[in-house]
Amino acid sequence: MARPLHTLPKAHLHLHFTGSMRHTTLLELAAEQGVHLPDALVQDWPPRLRATDERGWFRFQRLYDIARSVLRRESDVRRLLREAAQDEAAEGSRWLEIQVDPSGYASRFGGLTATLELVLDAARDAAAASGTGIAVIVAANRTRHPLDAKTLARLATQYAGQGVVGFGLSNDERRARARDFDGAFRIAKRAGLLAVPHGGELSGPASVAECVDDLSADRIGHGVRAAESPRLMERLADRQITCEVCPTSNVGLGVARTAEDVPLKRLFDAGVPIALGADDPLLFGARLLPQYELARSSYGFTDPELAELARQSIRSSTAPESYKKELLAGIDTWLTEDR
């Protein structure tokens, strides 16, 4: 028998706030608030998505915005994080870094600062109840002005060491160059926050290289297109810059035709650190554990290689060093115990 993957200690480093919501919670909140959900979020869920063209990305973003609209009360935010933490714990995820753009909720919760403080407080409560540590990454939106990103970076720095651990850059990377946001990332880096921009998802290796060269990225959200450049993979491996690979999301958005086409094993074999992620389970229908199951079934990862994937996720996280040592020891135990 194969070792059970839900008992393998791991860290989850690529999960978006709204996208972490349970589908059942979306349906319940929408019914409570009279929000009409399109068929793609009800009987046709998970939706069929393909974001490789502008129309496809617009549809993805529209569904995401509709889902976000049901989060109207503080209790909704607390519920989302409580349930996300429960789901993480059930899958063996012992450390979660969840990404949020406070500007998407600021009008409902009293502004940017109040929104971030609500998320941080809810994350602390959820972590205490579940036993899974939770940290927050503040993310800027690539489709908005770089000055907005600087505002968010300054906000993030105010809570460095108080639950905020990184600064990200999300949304369609074809809409703006990473280098346009270098000022915001300098602000974040000066405060000791990790730089974790998206890159190499809908755009090619040059997008990843720009995140590394202009934003001093510590991790890359997705990064799978780096596999198209052996030289870039070598750079990522040499500098130990982690790629947060989300196989189910890559297929869902049309980045890869099938799960087997996601170059996870190619990156891993090249020495690029990997942290598997679920991205937006609400829209793609799969959380973190199925990504590890894919690594085993579709990419042929052995148990020692799966253990190494889990180690890389933990090493790439911002979890306290003592906790990292505990989790790494747990991985060793998982690998040596009888099946």
Secondary structure, 3 states (H helix, E strand, C coil): CCCCHHHCCEEEEEEECHHHCCHHHHHHHHHHHCCCCCHHHCCCCCCCCCCCCHHHHHHHHHHHHHHHCCCCCHHHHHHHHHHHHHHHHHCCEEEEEEEECHHHCHHHHCCHHHHHHHHHHHHHHHHHHHCCEEEEEEEEECCCCHHHHHHHHHHHHHCECCCEEEEEEECCHHHCCHHHHHHHHHHHHHCCCEEEEEECCCCCHHHHHHHHHHHCCCEEEECHHHHHCHHHHHHHHHHCCEEECCHHHHHHCCCCCCHHHCCHHHHHHCCCCECCCCECHHHHCCCHHHHHHHHHHCCCCCHHHHHHHHHHHHHCCCCCHHHHHHHHHHHHHHHHCCC
